[in-house]
């Protein structure tokens, strides 16, 4: 299996795959600080690979695929945990899509899995029963007692999405939020966005202040102004705004207004 390594979650996925089979990194941006995702032609999937795996959105670094990565004709397996139901996904182009619910779909502890017939046929006989998709599918996801509350909330979120214009409307709202914030980051060199422009995430916007000594003060004053959860991941630092479906455009506008005030006081 060949993996595209674009951040911490794809690194973890490759590490797990190596425990059970032949898995390698076909592309790895760690040396560049995970500022981008690969463009087609920048990597090669092995002819004898069984599948290609990638993570569509990278929460720690704020990068995201905005194109379907080439797989050399091999099945694609996608970890869409942090952008499912928030950005377009061509389901038919993938053999497996899996997504933890905790970003756009509901509480942690529930995983949505979309399987193709290929995936069902490829289940190995040496896997523990709880990791056997064929078993779960044949039992209607009731092989074990599931997380009933999490599934109930998942259903409520789907209903909320439908009542608010469906996936197309959610995608439009998310793009508007991201465009508003990135426009502010690009307006002045006071801010330093992390991700390369063509790889910028719609879900997670990451940046630094060019005078990094001001970042602690920025986060402290933001909290006082009702803008919490902006501290970058502990492994990366800096500032991160997560624009998942539950985040409103008004919230992003409030953040941008605060950023302008902060810049005017400290530039």
Order of alpha helices (4+ residues) and beta strands (2+ residues): beta-alpha-beta-beta-beta-beta-beta-beta-beta-alpha-alpha-alpha-alpha-beta-beta-alpha-beta-alpha
